[in-house]
Amino acid sequence: MKRLALVILALALLIPGLASLAQDGGDNVDALVDLAIGRLGEQLGLSLTRSDFTRWTWQEKYFNDSSMDCPQPDQMYTQVLTRGYIILLEYQGAVYEFHVAADASASTFCGSEAAPPSVPTTQATPADQATPGGETAPVAATPAPTSSPAQDDPEALVDAGVAYLNAQLNLNATRRNFTSWTWQEATWPDTSLGCPQPDQTYDDRLPQRGYIINLVYGGTTYELHMSPDGSTIMPCGNDLLTPVIGGSPATTTPTQAATSLAALTAYTGPDGNVYLTTGDDYPGVQVTNDVSDTTPDAPEGPTWSHLYGMYRWSPDSNSLIFVDSSHPYRLLLTDVKGSTPIVLAENLTVAYPAAWSPSGDEIAYVTPTQTFREGNKQVMEIYAVGLPVDGAVGEARLVTTFEQTVGCGGGSSDPADWRYSTEAGFMGNGLSLFWLLNGNFLVSTSCDGVGLSQVNAASGTVTVVDAQLARTALAPDQSRAAGIAFDAEGNKQLAVVDLINGGRQLLALDATPDQVGWSADGTRLFVSSVDPSDTWVDPVDQNTYTFYTVRLWELSLPAVEPTLRFEQEGRGVGQVKASGEGAIFSFVENSRRWFEARAANSDLATLRADAPGVWLLVVDAQGQVTRLGLGGSPAPQPSLPDEVG
């Protein structure tokens, strides 16, 4: 919140007598909100209760020192990490900000500013709601419905919407997991309730009355149009949801079986943190909890303080390494229990993943040097670090070097392109680092990801494997590498390179191949494709943006006719990895809703809610695709050798 010059009363108030507000098993946030209301009353010389406020919100936060992020001039503060809450109170056109310790031992008044304009006729969440990760839930008093509660009960309809999303998206969420929810009464001309579905006809003889329910979860807004009793639910603007027509009243909702994964899977959650899930327990075990949004005013969506990804499991499936792509570019290690990560190295070249040694006792990573050759070739070093002993990380050893062509750059103003690049690498070309069974390394030799070479660990000799291959996926037995081959005109073809005998096989696909993954037994490929389907001429920046038809194909080897497993408009598949007899892949939405919201001059909250998201989807042995939930960068545990056969 911006600090106003008129508000200079930021006093840190110690309140030892209120430490009992913290309760076993969780914080009494209601009491902390009341504490902030009492402090504001003291500031203003008024006796205030919750009924005096337009809305109030809370957000959990770790403060770096005893100032609790509200330092005063010429004051010294103890450098101690303090868990607490940011509480915002809207009163008579102004929003007042308080920072309160979780145990109520201290509070700080941080200032005020003018409140944003309210939205008429739209009701918001009650006082005690916000996501566990700290996203704020706007709150306002909800007037009693004018119709019979049995027929028109907005609170029951909101609950029905939450349960509907649980069933449709395989979640296990309560209202506390949603950033916000709103309802608004509406009337539509036909039984589509304003959300017509493809190839369906609707009765337009009588107007249909009902409610628009908006639920914000994981940065995505889900708009549901519902009949007054909740028996019909029509999703608007989201192809991942299916309607429920003439079902049970609002007290009951559709059900959907949980998605069991073949192995424990690591992924990046919608809040930017690292999670481990078996599918049934999605979102699963949270490994990190230190991610925050560094650009809360960016309409394109959050920019995370830590960019976790590039997950790689050890050969025995017991340990997991991953990279933090925010400065100082760290390599981290955890285990199957999701234990607190250990930092193995810093200042690595973050565009490359790390790689396990074949025996699983060391991890290789790439670091840059300041040595350049032939103008645009930078010398890169491959280091190896052993597993920690009694929690202590040993000294890394220099294994070998290679040269990388540098000078890549560029970007896009399309938020979907940014999410796609975060998932799949720059321009979709993620860089490669594989530690081979013979002790050598496969590496990408250009910053744009095009070109695959083998580096001899003993001599440092570099041998070109395929100068046009990118987006490389290594077969489980390391005998072949699949990827995308770029010709001189930049056209893409699906290719398999023989790493034993040499040679490249091009595989036919009636679409433009994009990302590649092997099956666990190495007999099949899962290949995504992207082909232009529509364009958007943006009235704001006058640029033309492309939307794509995204597909996922399954191919048996030797190559036969590809089988289509998934098709939807979007930006692309970020990553696809083997999971049992099937695969798990990340699907990046396009920016259609975001562009439309921007063209309509929507507010910041709407723009961020309509920004493209990333979904985890699973295709099983029968080719059935189901949604796991929001998240990206999937990495299932590898099948052990006796499982592969």
Buried (B, 14 or more C-beta within 10 A) or exposed (E): EEBEEEBEEBEBEEBEEBEEBBEEEEBBBEBBBBBBBBBBBEBEEEEBEBEBBBBBBBBBBBBEBBBBBBBEEEEEBEEEEBEBBBBBBBBEEBBBBBBBBBBBBBBBBBBBBEBEEEBEEEBBBBBBBBBEBBBBBBBBEBEEBEEEEEEBBBBBBBBBBBBBBBBBBBBEBEBEBBBBBBBBBBEBEBBBBBBBBEEEEBEEEEEBBBBBBBBBBBBBBBBBBBBBBBBBBBBBEBEBBBBBBEBEBBEEBBEBEBBEBBBBBBBBBBBBBBBBBBBEBBBBBBBBBBBBBEEEEBBBBBBBBBBBBBBBBBBEBEBBBBBBBBEEBBBBBBBBEBEEBBEBBEEBBBBBBBBBBBEBEBBBBBBBEEEEEEEEBBBBBBBBBBBEEEEEBEEBEEBBBBBBBBEBEEEBEBBBBBBBBBBBBBBBBBBBBBBBEEEBBBBBBBBBBBBBBBBBBEEEEBEEBBEBBBBBBBBBBBEBBBBBBBEEEEEBBBBBBEBEEEEBBEBEBEBBBBBBBBBBBBEBBBBBBBEEEEEBEBEEEEEEBBBBBBBBBBBEBEBEEBEEBBBBBBBBBBBBBBBBBBBBBBBBBBBBBBBBBBEEEBEEBBBBBBBBBBBBBBBBEEEEBBBBBBBBBBBBBBBEEEEBE
